[in-house]
Amino acid sequence: MNKSIIWILIVSALVSGLLWLLLGNRNVSSTKLKDYDCSDFRTQREAQTFFESNGGPSSDPHNLDGDKDGKVCESLK
Ligand SMILES: [Ca+2]
């Protein structure tokens, strides 16, 4: 087997290992952020304000708007 092919394999294994570590660490740090649920808010308006200041209807990382109609925590008054 050609030595350069072996080196390419070693380097690509190291690079993918490094990428895996970087992406893995990013996932760990994102899961450390608090995940808000409707029970974290006292009123629907409070949840709605939080939702709109954190990406609005286009982004719902906390999954507050389960039915995707733009209105969060319909169960709250
Ligand atoms: Ca909704």
N, CA, C, O and the ligand as a Tripos MOL2 file, in Angstrom:
@<TRIPOS>MOLECULE
protein
  309   307    78     0     0
PROTEIN
NO_CHARGES

@<TRIPOS>ATOM
      1 N           0.8430   -1.2120    0.0000 N.3       1 MET1
      2 CA          0.0000    0.0000    0.0000 C.3       1 MET1
      3 C           0.8770    1.2600    0.0000 C.2       1 MET1
      4 O           1.8930    1.3320    0.6910 O.2       1 MET1
      5 N           0.4610    2.2280   -0.7780 N.am      2 ASN2
      6 CA          1.2000    3.4850   -0.8890 C.3       2 ASN2
      7 C           1.1800    4.2420    0.4440 C.2       2 ASN2
      8 O           0.1300    4.4020    1.0660 O.2       2 ASN2
      9 N           2.3800    4.7130    0.8770 N.am      3 LYS3
     10 CA          2.4720    5.3930    2.1760 C.3       3 LYS3
     11 C           1.6470    6.6720    2.2370 C.2       3 LYS3
     12 O           1.1060    7.0210    3.2860 O.2       3 LYS3
     13 N           1.5540    7.3760    1.0910 N.am      4 SER4
     14 CA          0.7920    8.6350    1.1220 C.3       4 SER4
     15 C          -0.6920    8.3650    1.3630 C.2       4 SER4
     16 O          -1.3780    9.1740    1.9880 O.2       4 SER4
     17 N          -1.1880    7.2310    0.8700 N.am      5 ILE5
     18 CA         -2.5980    6.8880    1.1080 C.3       5 ILE5
     19 C          -2.8270    6.6370    2.6020 C.2       5 ILE5
     20 O          -3.8410    7.0480    3.1660 O.2       5 ILE5
     21 N          -1.8660    5.9570    3.2270 N.am      6 ILE6
     22 CA         -1.9730    5.7030    4.6730 C.3       6 ILE6
     23 C          -1.9960    7.0250    5.4440 C.2       6 ILE6
     24 O          -2.7830    7.1970    6.3760 O.2       6 ILE6
     25 N          -1.1170    7.9640    5.0410 N.am      7 TRP7
     26 CA         -1.1000    9.2680    5.7060 C.3       7 TRP7
     27 C          -2.4130   10.0210    5.5200 C.2       7 TRP7
     28 O          -2.9140   10.6510    6.4520 O.2       7 TRP7
     29 N          -2.9660    9.9510    4.3150 N.am      8 ILE8
     30 CA         -4.2490   10.6280    4.0670 C.3       8 ILE8
     31 C          -5.3360   10.0420    4.9710 C.2       8 ILE8
     32 O          -6.1720   10.7680    5.5100 O.2       8 ILE8
     33 N          -5.3080    8.7210    5.1260 N.am      9 LEU9
     34 CA         -6.2930    8.0740    5.9920 C.3       9 LEU9
     35 C          -6.1200    8.5140    7.4430 C.2       9 LEU9
     36 O          -7.1020    8.7960    8.1290 O.2       9 LEU9
     37 N          -4.8550    8.5730    7.9160 N.am     10 ILE10
     38 CA         -4.5920    8.9790    9.2940 C.3      10 ILE10
     39 C          -5.0400   10.4230    9.5230 C.2      10 ILE10
     40 O          -5.7010   10.7280   10.5160 O.2      10 ILE10
     41 N          -4.6710   11.3100    8.5870 N.am     11 VAL11
     42 CA         -5.0200   12.7250    8.7360 C.3      11 VAL11
     43 C          -6.5340   12.9170    8.7090 C.2      11 VAL11
     44 O          -7.0760   13.6770    9.5110 O.2      11 VAL11
     45 N          -7.2200   12.2340    7.7920 N.am     12 SER12
     46 CA         -8.6730   12.4230    7.7330 C.3      12 SER12
     47 C          -9.3570   11.8470    8.9710 C.2      12 SER12
     48 O         -10.3900   12.3540    9.4080 O.2      12 SER12
     49 N          -8.7790   10.7840    9.5360 N.am     13 ALA13
     50 CA         -9.3390   10.2540   10.7760 C.3      13 ALA13
     51 C          -9.1670   11.2580   11.9070 C.2      13 ALA13
     52 O         -10.0780   11.4520   12.7120 O.2      13 ALA13
     53 N          -7.9910   11.9030   11.9700 N.am     14 LEU14
     54 CA         -7.7460   12.9090   13.0010 C.3      14 LEU14
     55 C          -8.6660   14.1060   12.8220 C.2      14 LEU14
     56 O          -9.2310   14.6150   13.7910 O.2      14 LEU14
     57 N          -8.8150   14.5580   11.5690 N.am     15 VAL15
     58 CA         -9.6640   15.7250   11.3010 C.3      15 VAL15
     59 C         -11.1170   15.4240   11.6630 C.2      15 VAL15
     60 O         -11.7870   16.2530   12.2780 O.2      15 VAL15
     61 N         -11.6090   14.2380   11.2820 N.am     16 SER16
     62 CA        -13.0040   13.9360   11.6130 C.3      16 SER16
     63 C         -13.1850   13.7560   13.1180 C.2      16 SER16
     64 O         -14.2390   14.0870   13.6600 O.2      16 SER16
     65 N         -12.1560   13.2300   13.7990 N.am     17 GLY17
     66 CA        -12.2190   13.1360   15.2530 C.3      17 GLY17
     67 C         -12.2810   14.5040   15.8960 C.2      17 GLY17
     68 O         -13.0260   14.7210   16.8530 O.2      17 GLY17
     69 N         -11.4880   15.4340   15.3620 N.am     18 LEU18
     70 CA        -11.4660   16.8040   15.8750 C.3      18 LEU18
     71 C         -12.8130   17.4930   15.6440 C.2      18 LEU18
     72 O         -13.3390   18.1610   16.5340 O.2      18 LEU18
     73 N         -13.3600   17.3240   14.4450 N.am     19 LEU19
     74 CA        -14.6680   17.9060   14.1260 C.3      19 LEU19
     75 C         -15.7510   17.3300   15.0410 C.2      19 LEU19
     76 O         -16.6320   18.0470   15.5150 O.2      19 LEU19
     77 N         -15.6640   16.0330   15.2730 N.am     20 TRP20
     78 CA        -16.6430   15.3730   16.1330 C.3      20 TRP20
     79 C         -16.5820   15.9580   17.5520 C.2      20 TRP20
     80 O         -17.6100   16.1910   18.1870 O.2      20 TRP20
     81 N         -15.3400   16.1890   18.0350 N.am     21 LEU21
     82 CA        -15.1730   16.7800   19.3590 C.3      21 LEU21
     83 C         -15.7540   18.1910   19.4100 C.2      21 LEU21
     84 O         -16.4570   18.5510   20.3540 O.2      21 LEU21
     85 N         -15.4470   18.9980   18.3660 N.am     22 LEU22
     86 CA        -15.9330   20.3780   18.3400 C.3      22 LEU22
     87 C         -17.4560   20.4170   18.2970 C.2      22 LEU22
     88 O         -18.0840   21.1620   19.0490 O.2      22 LEU22
     89 N         -18.0490   19.6120   17.4170 N.am     23 LEU23
     90 CA        -19.5010   19.5940   17.2980 C.3      23 LEU23
     91 C         -20.1260   19.0010   18.5570 C.2      23 LEU23
     92 O         -21.1790   19.4540   19.0050 O.2      23 LEU23
     93 N         -19.4740   17.9860   19.1270 N.am     24 GLY24
     94 CA        -19.9760   17.3750   20.3550 C.3      24 GLY24
     95 C         -19.9860   18.3690   21.4920 C.2      24 GLY24
     96 O         -20.9560   18.4440   22.2460 O.2      24 GLY24
     97 N         -18.8900   19.1520   21.6270 N.am     25 ASN25
     98 CA        -18.8360   20.1570   22.6870 C.3      25 ASN25
     99 C         -19.9000   21.2140   22.5010 C.2      25 ASN25
    100 O         -20.4890   21.6940   23.4700 O.2      25 ASN25
    101 N         -20.1510   21.5840   21.2310 N.am     26 ARG26
    102 CA        -21.1710   22.5910   20.9550 C.3      26 ARG26
    103 C         -22.5370   22.0660   21.3930 C.2      26 ARG26
    104 O         -23.3370   22.8070   21.9650 O.2      26 ARG26
    105 N         -22.7990   20.8070   21.1280 N.am     27 ASN27
    106 CA        -24.0680   20.2230   21.5460 C.3      27 ASN27
    107 C         -24.2080   20.2070   23.0600 C.2      27 ASN27
    108 O         -25.2820   20.4730   23.5980 O.2      27 ASN27
    109 N         -23.0950   19.8880   23.7490 N.am     28 VAL28
    110 CA        -23.1390   19.8550   25.2130 C.3      28 VAL28
    111 C         -23.4490   21.2350   25.7600 C.2      28 VAL28
    112 O         -24.2680   21.3820   26.6660 O.2      28 VAL28
    113 N         -22.7670   22.2860   25.1860 N.am     29 SER29
    114 CA        -22.9870   23.6250   25.7180 C.3      29 SER29
    115 C         -24.3980   24.1100   25.4300 C.2      29 SER29
    116 O         -24.9610   24.8480   26.2390 O.2      29 SER29
    117 N         -24.9950   23.7160   24.2930 N.am     30 SER30
    118 CA        -26.3370   24.1770   23.9870 C.3      30 SER30
    119 C         -27.3700   23.4960   24.8860 C.2      30 SER30
    120 O         -28.4060   24.0850   25.1960 O.2      30 SER30
    121 N         -27.0950   22.2640   25.3030 N.am     31 THR31
    122 CA        -28.0460   21.6070   26.1860 C.3      31 THR31
    123 C         -27.9490   22.1520   27.6050 C.2      31 THR31
    124 O         -28.8450   21.9200   28.4180 O.2      31 THR31
    125 N         -26.8560   22.8840   27.9190 N.am     32 LYS32
    126 CA        -26.7390   23.4880   29.2470 C.3      32 LYS32
    127 C         -27.6520   24.6960   29.3950 C.2      32 LYS32
    128 O         -28.0190   25.0740   30.5080 O.2      32 LYS32
    129 N         -28.0260   25.3170   28.2380 N.am     33 LEU33
    130 CA        -28.9310   26.4510   28.2930 C.3      33 LEU33
    131 C         -30.2930   25.9870   28.7920 C.2      33 LEU33
    132 O         -30.7400   24.8760   28.5070 O.2      33 LEU33
    133 N         -30.9380   26.8770   29.5490 N.am     34 LYS34
    134 CA        -32.2320   26.5070   30.1020 C.3      34 LYS34
    135 C         -33.2490   26.3090   28.9890 C.2      34 LYS34
    136 O         -33.3430   27.1100   28.0590 O.2      34 LYS34
    137 N         -33.9920   25.2490   29.1010 N.am     35 ASP35
    138 CA        -35.0800   25.0000   28.1760 C.3      35 ASP35
    139 C         -36.3750   25.4730   28.8370 C.2      35 ASP35
    140 O         -36.7970   24.9330   29.8590 O.2      35 ASP35
    141 N         -36.9930   26.4830   28.2410 N.am     36 TYR36
    142 CA        -38.2030   27.0460   28.8330 C.3      36 TYR36
    143 C         -39.4390   26.2640   28.4080 C.2      36 TYR36
    144 O         -39.5890   25.8740   27.2500 O.2      36 TYR36
    145 N         -40.2970   26.0540   29.3580 N.am     37 ASP37
    146 CA        -41.5880   25.4360   29.0980 C.3      37 ASP37
    147 C         -42.6700   26.4360   29.4770 C.2      37 ASP37
    148 O         -42.3970   27.4410   30.1320 O.2      37 ASP37
    149 N         -43.8920   26.1550   29.0640 N.am     38 CYS38
    150 CA        -44.9840   27.0670   29.3940 C.3      38 CYS38
    151 C         -45.1410   27.2160   30.9110 C.2      38 CYS38
    152 O         -45.6110   28.2490   31.3890 O.2      38 CYS38
    153 N         -44.7550   26.2000   31.6550 N.am     39 SER39
    154 CA        -44.8840   26.2740   33.1140 C.3      39 SER39
    155 C         -43.9050   27.2630   33.7350 C.2      39 SER39
    156 O         -44.0360   27.6020   34.9110 O.2      39 SER39
    157 N         -42.9070   27.7380   32.9460 N.am     40 ASP40
    158 CA        -41.9590   28.7390   33.4390 C.3      40 ASP40
    159 C         -42.5370   30.1520   33.3810 C.2      40 ASP40
    160 O         -41.9190   31.0940   33.8780 O.2      40 ASP40
    161 N         -43.7100   30.3060   32.7830 N.am     41 PHE41
    162 CA        -44.3090   31.6310   32.6360 C.3      41 PHE41
    163 C         -45.6250   31.6760   33.4080 C.2      41 PHE41
    164 O         -46.3250   30.6750   33.5590 O.2      41 PHE41
    165 N         -45.9310   32.8890   33.8920 N.am     42 ARG42
    166 CA        -47.1610   33.0360   34.6640 C.3      42 ARG42
    167 C         -48.3560   33.2970   33.7640 C.2      42 ARG42
    168 O         -49.4760   32.8660   34.0380 O.2      42 ARG42
    169 N         -48.0770   34.0310   32.6600 N.am     43 THR43
    170 CA        -49.1920   34.3800   31.7630 C.3      43 THR43
    171 C         -48.8160   34.0450   30.3230 C.2      43 THR43
    172 O         -47.6420   33.8850   29.9900 O.2      43 THR43
    173 N         -49.8380   33.9430   29.4810 N.am     44 GLN44
    174 CA        -49.6170   33.6810   28.0540 C.3      44 GLN44
    175 C         -48.8540   34.8420   27.4360 C.2      44 GLN44
    176 O         -47.9910   34.6380   26.5830 O.2      44 GLN44
    177 N         -49.1760   36.0880   27.8760 N.am     45 ARG45
    178 CA        -48.5160   37.2720   27.3270 C.3      45 ARG45
    179 C         -47.0190   37.2380   27.6280 C.2      45 ARG45
    180 O         -46.1990   37.5950   26.7820 O.2      45 ARG45
    181 N         -46.6750   36.8090   28.8290 N.am     46 GLU46
    182 CA        -45.2670   36.7240   29.2340 C.3      46 GLU46
    183 C         -44.5310   35.7020   28.3570 C.2      46 GLU46
    184 O         -43.4150   35.9550   27.9020 O.2      46 GLU46
    185 N         -45.1560   34.5640   28.1280 N.am     47 ALA47
    186 CA        -44.5680   33.5360   27.2690 C.3      47 ALA47
    187 C         -44.4480   34.0280   25.8400 C.2      47 ALA47
    188 O         -43.4560   33.7690   25.1580 O.2      47 ALA47
    189 N         -45.4940   34.7550   25.3880 N.am     48 GLN48
    190 CA        -45.5110   35.2740   24.0230 C.3      48 GLN48
    191 C         -44.3850   36.2950   23.8170 C.2      48 GLN48
    192 O         -43.7160   36.2800   22.7840 O.2      48 GLN48
    193 N         -44.1760   37.1800   24.7970 N.am     49 THR49
    194 CA        -43.1200   38.1870   24.7260 C.3      49 THR49
    195 C         -41.7500   37.5180   24.6650 C.2      49 THR49
    196 O         -40.8970   37.9100   23.8690 O.2      49 THR49
    197 N         -41.5460   36.5110   25.5050 N.am     50 PHE50
    198 CA        -40.2900   35.7630   25.5030 C.3      50 PHE50
    199 C         -40.0720   35.0910   24.1470 C.2      50 PHE50
    200 O         -38.9790   35.1440   23.5840 O.2      50 PHE50
    201 N         -41.1050   34.4730   23.6440 N.am     51 PHE51
    202 CA        -41.0540   33.7610   22.3660 C.3      51 PHE51
    203 C         -40.6620   34.7050   21.2280 C.2      51 PHE51
    204 O         -39.8020   34.3800   20.4090 O.2      51 PHE51
    205 N         -41.3070   35.8810   21.1860 N.am     52 GLU52
    206 CA        -41.0490   36.8270   20.0950 C.3      52 GLU52
    207 C         -39.6810   37.4850   20.2170 C.2      52 GLU52
    208 O         -39.1000   37.8730   19.2040 O.2      52 GLU52
    209 N         -39.1490   37.6210   21.4330 N.am     53 SER53
    210 CA        -37.8180   38.2110   21.5890 C.3      53 SER53
    211 C         -36.7160   37.1650   21.4280 C.2      53 SER53
    212 O         -35.5350   37.5100   21.4610 O.2      53 SER53
    213 N         -37.0790   35.9070   21.2560 N.am     54 ASN54
    214 CA        -36.0970   34.8410   21.0610 C.3      54 ASN54
    215 C         -36.2670   34.1500   19.7180 C.2      54 ASN54
    216 O         -36.1270   32.9310   19.6170 O.2      54 ASN54
    217 N         -36.5670   34.9230   18.6930 N.am     55 GLY55
    218 CA        -36.6320   34.3540   17.3540 C.3      55 GLY55
    219 C         -38.0100   34.3410   16.7450 C.2      55 GLY55
    220 O         -38.1640   34.0600   15.5570 O.2      55 GLY55
    221 N         -39.0250   34.6460   17.5520 N.am     56 GLY56
    222 CA        -40.3860   34.7400   17.0360 C.3      56 GLY56
    223 C         -40.8780   33.4360   16.4450 C.2      56 GLY56
    224 O         -40.3560   32.3660   16.7560 O.2      56 GLY56
    225 N         -41.8820   33.5280   15.5920 N.am     57 PRO57
    226 CA        -42.4500   32.2870   15.0320 C.3      57 PRO57
    227 C         -41.4800   31.5140   14.1420 C.2      57 PRO57
    228 O         -41.6370   30.3070   13.9540 O.2      57 PRO57
    229 N         -40.4520   32.2230   13.5790 N.am     58 SER58
    230 CA        -39.5490   31.5230   12.6590 C.3      58 SER58
    231 C         -38.6030   30.5760   13.3870 C.2      58 SER58
    232 O         -38.0800   29.6390   12.7840 O.2      58 SER58
    233 N         -38.3800   30.8120   14.6760 N.am     59 SER59
    234 CA        -37.5050   29.9350   15.4450 C.3      59 SER59
    235 C         -38.1450   29.6540   16.7940 C.2      59 SER59
    236 O         -38.4880   30.5780   17.5310 O.2      59 SER59
    237 N         -38.3020   28.3850   17.1140 N.am     60 ASP60
    238 CA        -38.9450   28.0090   18.3740 C.3      60 ASP60
    239 C         -38.1010   26.9430   19.0680 C.2      60 ASP60
    240 O         -38.5150   25.7880   19.1720 O.2      60 ASP60
    241 N         -36.8850   27.3440   19.5560 N.am     61 PRO61
    242 CA        -35.9870   26.3530   20.1500 C.3      61 PRO61
    243 C         -36.5600   25.6960   21.4080 C.2      61 PRO61
    244 O         -36.1720   24.5820   21.7600 O.2      61 PRO61
    245 N         -37.4750   26.3820   22.0760 N.am     62 HIS62
    246 CA        -38.0380   25.8220   23.3100 C.3      62 HIS62
    247 C         -39.3430   25.0720   23.0570 C.2      62 HIS62
    248 O         -39.9700   24.5470   23.9770 O.2      62 HIS62
    249 N         -39.7320   25.0370   21.7900 N.am     63 ASN63
    250 CA        -40.9430   24.3140   21.3900 C.3      63 ASN63
    251 C         -42.1570   24.7520   22.2100 C.2      63 ASN63
    252 O         -42.9280   23.9320   22.7090 O.2      63 ASN63
    253 N         -42.2970   26.0770   22.3290 N.am     64 LEU64
    254 CA        -43.4210   26.6210   23.0880 C.3      64 LEU64
    255 C         -44.6860   26.6460   22.2400 C.2      64 LEU64
    256 O         -45.8000   26.6090   22.7630 O.2      64 LEU64
    257 N         -44.4980   26.7110   20.9150 N.am     65 ASP65
    258 CA        -45.6430   26.7770   20.0130 C.3      65 ASP65
    259 C         -45.8050   25.4390   19.3050 C.2      65 ASP65
    260 O         -45.3850   25.2720   18.1600 O.2      65 ASP65
    261 N         -46.4160   24.4980   20.0000 N.am     66 GLY66
    262 CA        -46.5260   23.1310   19.4970 C.3      66 GLY66
    263 C         -47.2780   23.0230   18.1880 C.2      66 GLY66
    264 O         -46.9200   22.2060   17.3400 O.2      66 GLY66
    265 N         -48.3210   23.8350   18.0020 N.am     67 ASP67
    266 CA        -49.1230   23.7280   16.7830 C.3      67 ASP67
    267 C         -48.7130   24.7390   15.7110 C.2      67 ASP67
    268 O         -49.3680   24.8570   14.6760 O.2      67 ASP67
    269 N         -47.5990   25.4830   15.9750 N.am     68 LYS68
    270 CA        -46.9830   26.3710   14.9730 C.3      68 LYS68
    271 C         -47.9390   27.4000   14.3930 C.2      68 LYS68
    272 O         -47.8760   27.7050   13.2020 O.2      68 LYS68
    273 N         -48.8260   27.9390   15.2260 N.am     69 ASP69
    274 CA        -49.7240   28.9820   14.7250 C.3      69 ASP69
    275 C         -49.2510   30.3720   15.1450 C.2      69 ASP69
    276 O         -49.9480   31.3590   14.9060 O.2      69 ASP69
    277 N         -48.0670   30.4610   15.7720 N.am     70 GLY70
    278 CA        -47.5080   31.7540   16.1530 C.3      70 GLY70
    279 C         -47.9250   32.2060   17.5410 C.2      70 GLY70
    280 O         -47.4100   33.2030   18.0480 O.2      70 GLY70
    281 N         -48.8380   31.4970   18.1530 N.am     71 LYS71
    282 CA        -49.2860   31.8200   19.5060 C.3      71 LYS71
    283 C         -48.8460   30.7100   20.4450 C.2      71 LYS71
    284 O         -49.1680   29.5380   20.2470 O.2      71 LYS71
    285 N         -48.0890   31.1110   21.4900 N.am     72 VAL72
    286 CA        -47.5160   30.1060   22.3890 C.3      72 VAL72
    287 C         -48.3860   29.9180   23.6350 C.2      72 VAL72
    288 O         -49.1500   30.7960   24.0370 O.2      72 VAL72
    289 N         -48.2350   28.7590   24.2090 N.am     73 CYS73
    290 CA        -48.8320   28.4530   25.5170 C.3      73 CYS73
    291 C         -50.3040   28.8600   25.6040 C.2      73 CYS73
    292 O         -50.7070   29.5990   26.5020 O.2      73 CYS73
    293 N         -51.0940   28.3650   24.6560 N.am     74 GLU74
    294 CA        -52.5290   28.6890   24.6640 C.3      74 GLU74
    295 C         -53.2220   28.2470   25.9530 C.2      74 GLU74
    296 O         -54.3030   28.7360   26.2800 O.2      74 GLU74
    297 N         -52.6010   27.3270   26.6780 N.am     75 SER75
    298 CA        -53.2060   26.8380   27.9120 C.3      75 SER75
    299 C         -53.1140   27.8580   29.0400 C.2      75 SER75
    300 O         -53.8770   27.8010   30.0050 O.2      75 SER75
    301 N         -52.1420   28.8230   28.9080 N.am     76 LEU76
    302 CA        -51.9920   29.8570   29.9310 C.3      76 LEU76
    303 C         -53.0020   30.9700   29.6870 C.2      76 LEU76
    304 O         -53.3850   31.2330   28.5470 O.2      76 LEU76
    305 N         -53.4340   31.6270   30.7730 N.am     77 LYS77
    306 CA        -54.3870   32.7290   30.6440 C.3      77 LYS77
    307 C         -53.6390   34.0510   30.4610 C.2      77 LYS77
    308 O         -54.2660   35.1020   30.3340 O.2      77 LYS77
    309 CA        -49.7020   27.6380   19.2890 Ca       78 CA78
@<TRIPOS>BOND
     1     1     2 1
     2     2     3 1
     3     3     4 2
     4     3     5 am
     5     5     6 1
     6     6     7 1
     7     7     8 2
     8     7     9 am
     9     9    10 1
    10    10    11 1
    11    11    12 2
    12    11    13 am
    13    13    14 1
    14    14    15 1
    15    15    16 2
    16    15    17 am
    17    17    18 1
    18    18    19 1
    19    19    20 2
    20    19    21 am
    21    21    22 1
    22    22    23 1
    23    23    24 2
    24    23    25 am
    25    25    26 1
    26    26    27 1
    27    27    28 2
    28    27    29 am
    29    29    30 1
    30    30    31 1
    31    31    32 2
    32    31    33 am
    33    33    34 1
    34    34    35 1
    35    35    36 2
    36    35    37 am
    37    37    38 1
    38    38    39 1
    39    39    40 2
    40    39    41 am
    41    41    42 1
    42    42    43 1
    43    43    44 2
    44    43    45 am
    45    45    46 1
    46    46    47 1
    47    47    48 2
    48    47    49 am
    49    49    50 1
    50    50    51 1
    51    51    52 2
    52    51    53 am
    53    53    54 1
    54    54    55 1
    55    55    56 2
    56    55    57 am
    57    57    58 1
    58    58    59 1
    59    59    60 2
    60    59    61 am
    61    61    62 1
    62    62    63 1
    63    63    64 2
    64    63    65 am
    65    65    66 1
    66    66    67 1
    67    67    68 2
    68    67    69 am
    69    69    70 1
    70    70    71 1
    71    71    72 2
    72    71    73 am
    73    73    74 1
    74    74    75 1
    75    75    76 2
    76    75    77 am
    77    77    78 1
    78    78    79 1
    79    79    80 2
    80    79    81 am
    81    81    82 1
    82    82    83 1
    83    83    84 2
    84    83    85 am
    85    85    86 1
    86    86    87 1
    87    87    88 2
    88    87    89 am
    89    89    90 1
    90    90    91 1
    91    91    92 2
    92    91    93 am
    93    93    94 1
    94    94    95 1
    95    95    96 2
    96    95    97 am
    97    97    98 1
    98    98    99 1
    99    99   100 2
   100    99   101 am
   101   101   102 1
   102   102   103 1
   103   103   104 2
   104   103   105 am
   105   105   106 1
   106   106   107 1
   107   107   108 2
   108   107   109 am
   109   109   110 1
   110   110   111 1
   111   111   112 2
   112   111   113 am
   113   113   114 1
   114   114   115 1
   115   115   116 2
   116   115   117 am
   117   117   118 1
   118   118   119 1
   119   119   120 2
   120   119   121 am
   121   121   122 1
   122   122   123 1
   123   123   124 2
   124   123   125 am
   125   125   126 1
   126   126   127 1
   127   127   128 2
   128   127   129 am
   129   129   130 1
   130   130   131 1
   131   131   132 2
   132   131   133 am
   133   133   134 1
   134   134   135 1
   135   135   136 2
   136   135   137 am
   137   137   138 1
   138   138   139 1
   139   139   140 2
   140   139   141 am
   141   141   142 1
   142   142   143 1
   143   143   144 2
   144   143   145 am
   145   145   146 1
   146   146   147 1
   147   147   148 2
   148   147   149 am
   149   149   150 1
   150   150   151 1
   151   151   152 2
   152   151   153 am
   153   153   154 1
   154   154   155 1
   155   155   156 2
   156   155   157 am
   157   157   158 1
   158   158   159 1
   159   159   160 2
   160   159   161 am
   161   161   162 1
   162   162   163 1
   163   163   164 2
   164   163   165 am
   165   165   166 1
   166   166   167 1
   167   167   168 2
   168   167   169 am
   169   169   170 1
   170   170   171 1
   171   171   172 2
   172   171   173 am
   173   173   174 1
   174   174   175 1
   175   175   176 2
   176   175   177 am
   177   177   178 1
   178   178   179 1
   179   179   180 2
   180   179   181 am
   181   181   182 1
   182   182   183 1
   183   183   184 2
   184   183   185 am
   185   185   186 1
   186   186   187 1
   187   187   188 2
   188   187   189 am
   189   189   190 1
   190   190   191 1
   191   191   192 2
   192   191   193 am
   193   193   194 1
   194   194   195 1
   195   195   196 2
   196   195   197 am
   197   197   198 1
   198   198   199 1
   199   199   200 2
   200   199   201 am
   201   201   202 1
   202   202   203 1
   203   203   204 2
   204   203   205 am
   205   205   206 1
   206   206   207 1
   207   207   208 2
   208   207   209 am
   209   209   210 1
   210   210   211 1
   211   211   212 2
   212   211   213 am
   213   213   214 1
   214   214   215 1
   215   215   216 2
   216   215   217 am
   217   217   218 1
   218   218   219 1
   219   219   220 2
   220   219   221 am
   221   221   222 1
   222   222   223 1
   223   223   224 2
   224   223   225 am
   225   225   226 1
   226   226   227 1
   227   227   228 2
   228   227   229 am
   229   229   230 1
   230   230   231 1
   231   231   232 2
   232   231   233 am
   233   233   234 1
   234   234   235 1
   235   235   236 2
   236   235   237 am
   237   237   238 1
   238   238   239 1
   239   239   240 2
   240   239   241 am
   241   241   242 1
   242   242   243 1
   243   243   244 2
   244   243   245 am
   245   245   246 1
   246   246   247 1
   247   247   248 2
   248   247   249 am
   249   249   250 1
   250   250   251 1
   251   251   252 2
   252   251   253 am
   253   253   254 1
   254   254   255 1
   255   255   256 2
   256   255   257 am
   257   257   258 1
   258   258   259 1
   259   259   260 2
   260   259   261 am
   261   261   262 1
   262   262   263 1
   263   263   264 2
   264   263   265 am
   265   265   266 1
   266   266   267 1
   267   267   268 2
   268   267   269 am
   269   269   270 1
   270   270   271 1
   271   271   272 2
   272   271   273 am
   273   273   274 1
   274   274   275 1
   275   275   276 2
   276   275   277 am
   277   277   278 1
   278   278   279 1
   279   279   280 2
   280   279   281 am
   281   281   282 1
   282   282   283 1
   283   283   284 2
   284   283   285 am
   285   285   286 1
   286   286   287 1
   287   287   288 2
   288   287   289 am
   289   289   290 1
   290   290   291 1
   291   291   292 2
   292   291   293 am
   293   293   294 1
   294   294   295 1
   295   295   296 2
   296   295   297 am
   297   297   298 1
   298   298   299 1
   299   299   300 2
   300   299   301 am
   301   301   302 1
   302   302   303 1
   303   303   304 2
   304   303   305 am
   305   305   306 1
   306   306   307 1
   307   307   308 2
@<TRIPOS>SUBSTRUCTURE
     1 MET1         2 RESIDUE 1 A MET
     2 ASN2         6 RESIDUE 1 A ASN
     3 LYS3        10 RESIDUE 1 A LYS
     4 SER4        14 RESIDUE 1 A SER
     5 ILE5        18 RESIDUE 1 A ILE
     6 ILE6        22 RESIDUE 1 A ILE
     7 TRP7        26 RESIDUE 1 A TRP
     8 ILE8        30 RESIDUE 1 A ILE
     9 LEU9        34 RESIDUE 1 A LEU
    10 ILE10       38 RESIDUE 1 A ILE
    11 VAL11       42 RESIDUE 1 A VAL
    12 SER12       46 RESIDUE 1 A SER
    13 ALA13       50 RESIDUE 1 A ALA
    14 LEU14       54 RESIDUE 1 A LEU
    15 VAL15       58 RESIDUE 1 A VAL
    16 SER16       62 RESIDUE 1 A SER
    17 GLY17       66 RESIDUE 1 A GLY
    18 LEU18       70 RESIDUE 1 A LEU
    19 LEU19       74 RESIDUE 1 A LEU
    20 TRP20       78 RESIDUE 1 A TRP
    21 LEU21       82 RESIDUE 1 A LEU
    22 LEU22       86 RESIDUE 1 A LEU
    23 LEU23       90 RESIDUE 1 A LEU
    24 GLY24       94 RESIDUE 1 A GLY
    25 ASN25       98 RESIDUE 1 A ASN
    26 ARG26      102 RESIDUE 1 A ARG
    27 ASN27      106 RESIDUE 1 A ASN
    28 VAL28      110 RESIDUE 1 A VAL
    29 SER29      114 RESIDUE 1 A SER
    30 SER30      118 RESIDUE 1 A SER
    31 THR31      122 RESIDUE 1 A THR
    32 LYS32      126 RESIDUE 1 A LYS
    33 LEU33      130 RESIDUE 1 A LEU
    34 LYS34      134 RESIDUE 1 A LYS
    35 ASP35      138 RESIDUE 1 A ASP
    36 TYR36      142 RESIDUE 1 A TYR
    37 ASP37      146 RESIDUE 1 A ASP
    38 CYS38      150 RESIDUE 1 A CYS
    39 SER39      154 RESIDUE 1 A SER
    40 ASP40      158 RESIDUE 1 A ASP
    41 PHE41      162 RESIDUE 1 A PHE
    42 ARG42      166 RESIDUE 1 A ARG
    43 THR43      170 RESIDUE 1 A THR
    44 GLN44      174 RESIDUE 1 A GLN
    45 ARG45      178 RESIDUE 1 A ARG
    46 GLU46      182 RESIDUE 1 A GLU
    47 ALA47      186 RESIDUE 1 A ALA
    48 GLN48      190 RESIDUE 1 A GLN
    49 THR49      194 RESIDUE 1 A THR
    50 PHE50      198 RESIDUE 1 A PHE
    51 PHE51      202 RESIDUE 1 A PHE
    52 GLU52      206 RESIDUE 1 A GLU
    53 SER53      210 RESIDUE 1 A SER
    54 ASN54      214 RESIDUE 1 A ASN
    55 GLY55      218 RESIDUE 1 A GLY
    56 GLY56      222 RESIDUE 1 A GLY
    57 PRO57      226 RESIDUE 1 A PRO
    58 SER58      230 RESIDUE 1 A SER
    59 SER59      234 RESIDUE 1 A SER
    60 ASP60      238 RESIDUE 1 A ASP
    61 PRO61      242 RESIDUE 1 A PRO
    62 HIS62      246 RESIDUE 1 A HIS
    63 ASN63      250 RESIDUE 1 A ASN
    64 LEU64      254 RESIDUE 1 A LEU
    65 ASP65      258 RESIDUE 1 A ASP
    66 GLY66      262 RESIDUE 1 A GLY
    67 ASP67      266 RESIDUE 1 A ASP
    68 LYS68      270 RESIDUE 1 A LYS
    69 ASP69      274 RESIDUE 1 A ASP
    70 GLY70      278 RESIDUE 1 A GLY
    71 LYS71      282 RESIDUE 1 A LYS
    72 VAL72      286 RESIDUE 1 A VAL
    73 CYS73      290 RESIDUE 1 A CYS
    74 GLU74      294 RESIDUE 1 A GLU
    75 SER75      298 RESIDUE 1 A SER
    76 LEU76      302 RESIDUE 1 A LEU
    77 LYS77      306 RESIDUE 1 A LYS
    78 CA78       309 GROUP 0 **** ****
